[in-house]
Amino acid sequence: MDEPTHYKDDLSIDWKKSDPHLKLVANNKLLTPIQIYFHSRKDSTELKSFLLLPKDSLDLMTYSGKLPDSIFTSKFNDSIRISYFWGHKSHIHPDLNYLYRLPFKRGKKYEVSQSFYGKASHFDEKSKYAIDFQLNIGEPVYAAREGVVIKVIDWFTKQGGKELLNSANRIVILHSDGTLGSYVHLDYKGSFVKEGQLVRRGQKIGVSGLTGYTNGPHLHFVVRKENDIAIPIYFKGYEGKILKKGKRYKVVE
């Protein structure tokens, strides 16, 4: 089984003996659904997908053949690659008309250092609609939309290159339409919220920092649907407008 897309505390996938069967059991540790995929290692063909509900478990497969357990599991692992993503298409219906609150404090204008399709790093499905706001270390971050906190990562301390791609502190909030808002590159211990907490739009949730794969301090904000696919987002006071690199913006509510 490959290294998970996110972090090992999202879910567990283990072989369990239940005579006369051997079962591959997945346990979801999150407050959001998870979509699990089986792919062929030979040609990456998608073989099957599963919906794993929040805080639930699911038998992904059951084996009761004649091969010894160790030989079967070895053959399975050699032929099947398992991956997963937060959220599931059946539970996500993006409200593309929602107007977000800019995720920083009132009364000050902040510059956008990278916007939609940014050449530095906003060019793939995960980040093409992300926006980078030029916040300094220690500046407060506010919820752009109300929702439930499903992930708080605040223990990383380093900043650097691609080797730290998955080492940025972040807060992820589940919205009412099933989309997930991610606030990334936060400071060490820079979260004011906990997993499972309901947060209000405009609530102070953390502080900006310098962690993970980044050249300098900023807040990376992105909203995604299933399969980590970013969706376009627009802000109150700037209806229908794509925020532009090099321009400064303020909270309008």
C-alpha positions, 0 to 999 in steps of 0.5 A, spaced: 500 500 500 502 506 498 503 512 502 497 516 503 495 522 500 495 526 506 497 523 513 496 517 516 492 519 522 486 520 517 484 513 516 487 506 517 487 500 512 489 493 515 488 486 514 484 482 519 483 475 520 475 473 521 475 465 521 474 463 515 475 469 512 481 474 511 478 482 511 481 488 508 478 493 513 478 501 513 477 505 518 475 513 517 478 517 523 475 524 520 469 528 520 468 528 512 467 522 508 473 519 504 473 516 497 478 510 497 481 507 490 484 501 488 488 501 482 492 496 478 499 497 479 501 494 472 497 500 468 494 505 473 487 503 471 482 504 476 479 498 479 474 500 484 472 506 489 469 506 495 465 511 500 467 511 507 463 515 511 465 519 517 468 516 523 466 509 520 469 503 518 468 499 511 470 492 509 474 493 502 474 486 500 474 479 503 478 473 502 476 466 503 481 462 498 486 456 499 492 460 499 496 462 505 494 469 508 501 471 507 501 469 500 495 472 498 496 479 501 503 479 498 500 478 491 494 483 493 499 488 495 504 487 489 498 488 484 493 493 487 495 500 489 490 504 494 489 511 494 484 516 498 482 523 498 478 527 503 470 528 501 466 524 496 463 526 490 456 524 492 457 528 498 459 534 495 455 539 491 459 546 490 455 552 491 459 556 486 455 562 487 457 563 495 461 569 496 467 568 501 470 573 506 477 575 505 481 571 510 485 576 514 483 582 518 479 588 517 482 595 516 488 593 512 489 591 505 493 585 503 497 584 497 495 577 492 502 574 491 499 569 486 492 568 484 488 563 479 493 559 474 499 562 478 505 560 474 509 559 481 505 553 483 498 554 482 498 550 475 495 543 477 488 541 479 489 541 486 491 549 486 489 552 480 484 556 483 488 557 490 490 564 492 496 566 496 495 572 500 501 576 503 501 575 510 507 576 515 508 571 520 504 572 526 498 575 522 491 573 524 487 568 519 480 568 519 475 563 516 472 565 509 466 561 510 463 557 516 463 550 517 466 544 521 474 543 522 476 537 520 483 537 520 488 541 524 496 540 523 500 545 527 506 541 529 511 543 523 517 548 524 521 548 517 520 551 511 524 549 504 523 546 498 519 540 495 521 535 500 517 539 505 511 539 500 506 535 505 509 539 511 505 545 512 501 547 518 494 548 516 487 548 518 481 544 513 474 546 514 468 542 511 463 547 508 455 545 508 456 544 500 461 538 502 467 542 499 473 543 503 477 550 505 484 549 506 488 555 510 496 553 509 503 555 511 500 557 518 505 558 524 508 552 529 502 552 534 498 557 530 491 554 530 486 557 535 481 551 533 480 544 534 478 538 530 470 537 530 469 545 532 464 549 528 467 555 526 463 562 524 465 566 518 470 571 520 472 567 526 479 568 528 482 561 527 490 561 527 496 565 525 500 566 518 507 562 518 512 560 514 512 552 514 512 547 508 514 548 501 514 556 500 519 561 499 516 566 504 511 567 509 504 568 506 497 564 507 495 559 501 487 559 501 484 554 496 477 550 496 477 543 493 471 538 492 472 531 491 479 528 488 483 534 491 480 538 485 480 546 486 474 550 485 474 557 483 472 562 489 470 569 489 469 574 495 464 579 498 465 586 495 469 583 489 463 579 486 465 576 479 472 578 479 478 574 480 483 577 485 489 579 481 497 578 483 500 585 485 493 588 487 491 589 494 484 588 497 481 589 504 475 585 507 468 588 505 462 585 509 
